[in-house]
């Protein structure tokens, strides 16, 4: 093996130009599809191949680019090459969907595995068995990798699986792949070219390498390695793997000189090494955001500006982040808002509402999480109501979302129908005081329609899974027939039908194993989501290889930018939880098993699992190095401070990058007053938080959305909301129909508030007044603490039917209500006023309580503000105190369960309590607060106060939609 090195793809392509690709055939393999596409384009543009293709009568212009190149050079991404071998097979080969059916049947028959835990890892078992088969190791060798009982049981299942395939006279893809590799004829190839770093070498690639070695044919490895810096920490992963083939001293440099003027051109050489630094310039920017969603919005806006206003070509921009799969939906959504073409695979059918709904038709009966005959969740119902496959009334989804919190503990169709009946009863009991109750925003007809839909879904699901044993294609046809003939289903878009028909056509090749309706139901995900499920030779619906490098913005992982260069690189989500990329193991395959598999099947020899850990850590650093090496003009590194309410910190690799321009954090373990790296970067104006700056908005010619309110009457609670978040005040006043509590966090608190109010009313109504209390003995307070619990129990009989929640939640409601009631009695009979009386020598007080509904009103210009405190407590012969008992329903508006905001919440509540107390006195602070509200309304100024509370805000959806419209 000859190893040639250069970090520059141009040097590699200069070397490839020296090859005689017209008269000698090469097998050219790459580790990534993106590099494969680049090399295909490179070959097409070479002078020799252009001439040869033009004069080759066997090549027509309609052929794919790679097919034209394959007439001379067999260039493939490694996994794609293996798939081409499978296309040549004539034997019966089970695909993944069929093979996992065999596995499930085996799991069912084994006493130790016939349980949900093993069924849940069926697809993991298939992947593990694929590794077994591709390794070529015997089952006795595999058993020796781990002596645990669990591992031995896994091997027993594997042996049974192999025996079952033999009995069925079929094979699976991995077994067939291994046989094809072992019989691979390489006589037509003059040379093997390995283009890029394969980290690690896989058993499949090792077989190919060994074949070329055995026949004495040349093997050329082209590595993105800088031999001018052979000990660079970022290159350790390459060294660990490829020194097993040839000593690094024998590697050959083909690197040419390249300009290194901008900072980002020098960064790869300096990073991860001590003592090296340079001057920073504008080619690097580091950005910090509040949330991950805000981060991606800003990045897409920045790309929009580059393309639409600065003339940058899409092919010169790349967005790099690990775990691209998990953020694809969000990137699609944002890119569509800015009309940007982003290279992401076309949404799989399973990711569309229609595909998810079809899958859920089966999940209702086959999901292993079901505890009864059926499985149902609010998430499933929302998919069906969201313009997917069912006919339903307009706005039924909105209605369901308003009452969604009531279904938190529902897990079956039976649970949902019972709950819906309870809600119908509860709606009939609502009073005017319950204006924020979510049932006020739905109708009886909507509740009844939801009930009918839930029952209908159960009936359809039962009929589908009860279908007799048939081929996969026959099950698909039965599904199509039901969807097309049942009047309850809507007419789907032609594109959806075309995709389902394509699945049916492709599934016609899945004729090796008849399956039951239940077995088909458990495989719907694979049919609708995984392109590799199609038979060899068929065109998958989602063609991951169709990369348009000219018209689309690439979104990919850092490992995929090897040997790539882009003008603008956005390295996003640069947080500690993602960098270094975590290596995850399932309980089926341990670290030790992976280390031994590599040791037995490849030239990559690792002495122990610690060495494997170090390799993956080195590989993660290498992937970051690739991202830092990719930009020509500008590199943008960004990260968020929070994700799903969880705080995030920047990746510690930011320290390595900062050292390259001489900024380094002090030892904060010794001196806590030392500034953090983020503080130092902010001081030097390197780290920026552009939350309030929108590149797209700065260039937008659209008019801002007006913030006008016509209301002139507000309550003290409205003023408190304005004080907390003016934007929320606007929405609460403008969209009154949305001001309901539908999240469980608020719904439980709302029920507590209603129970508290009703209990106090019953207490005042049934207690004999005045009450004479001894301040010293507090005998009456002790008695009243017991009495008020009795009144709470009476009130619960009246309030609970309005809130058909679980016993678990009602226990929490009772506990919280009892705390508020005891606090009220303590304030009345043992508060500051009582203690002051006692200090002045009073030992006896008489207390009279009444419920009054008289508002205090303050007029400011033509605006009216009111405050009410219903409970009047008269200390006879002394003074009167007033308490609000209904306001708890309103002050939920500024509640949050975010721990970081607790102090802010407490401060807000203290302000509200003082404001409410001083309202009747019309103090200057009260008038000032009211004038601020008036000024905000008259000027249309309603700034947003963002924070963790936004997650629980009733207007969260509206607020985000308005933000998009404003851009």
Secondary structure, 3 states (H helix, E strand, C coil): CEEEECCCHHHHHHHHCCCCCCCCCEEEEECCHHHHHHHHHHHHHCHHHHHHHHCCCCCCCCCCHHHHHHCCEEEEEHHHHHHHHHCCCCCCEECHHHHHHHHHHHHHHCCCCCCHHHHCCHHHHHHHHHHHHHHCCCHHHHHCCCCCHHHHHHHHHHHHHHHHHHHCCCEEHHHHHHHHHHCCCCCCCCEEEEECCCCCCCHHHHHHHHHHHHCCCEEEEEECCCHHHCCCHHHHHHHHHHCCCCCHHHCEECCCCCCCCCHHHHHHHHCCCCCCCCCCCCCEEEEEEEEHHHHHHHHHHHHHHHHHHCCCCHHHEEEECCCHHHHHHHHHHHHHHCCCCEECCCCCHHHCHHHHHHHHHHHHHHCCCCCCCCCCCHHHHHHHHCCCCECCCCCHHHHHHHCHHHHCCCCCHHHHHHHHHHHHHHHCCCCCCCCCEHHHHCCHHHHHHHHHHHHHHHHHHHHHHCCCCECHHHHHHHHHHHHHHCCCECCCCHHHHHHHHHHHHHHCCCCCCCECHHHHHHHHHHHHHCHHHCCCCCCCCCCCCCCCCCCCEEEECHHHHCCCCEEEEEECCCECCCCCCCCCCCCCCCHHHHHHHHHHHCCCCCCCHHHHHHHHHHHHHHHHHHHHHHEEEEEEEEEEEEECCEECCECCHHHHHHHCCCCCCCCCCCCCCCCCHHHHHHHCCCEECCCCCCHHHHHCCCCCCCCCCCCCEEEHHHHHHHHHCHHHHHHHHHCHHHCCECCHHHHHHHHHHHHHHHHHHHHHHHCCCCEEEECCCCHHHHHHHHHHHHHHHHHHHHHHHHCCCCHHHHHHHHHHHHHHHHHHHHHHHHCHHHHHHHHCCCCEEEEEEEECCCCEEEEECCEEEEECCCEEEEECCCEEEEECCCHHHCHHHHCCCCHHHHHHHHHHHHHHHHHHHHHCCCCHHHHHHHHHHHHHHHHCCCCCCCCHHHHHCCCHHHHHHHHHHHC
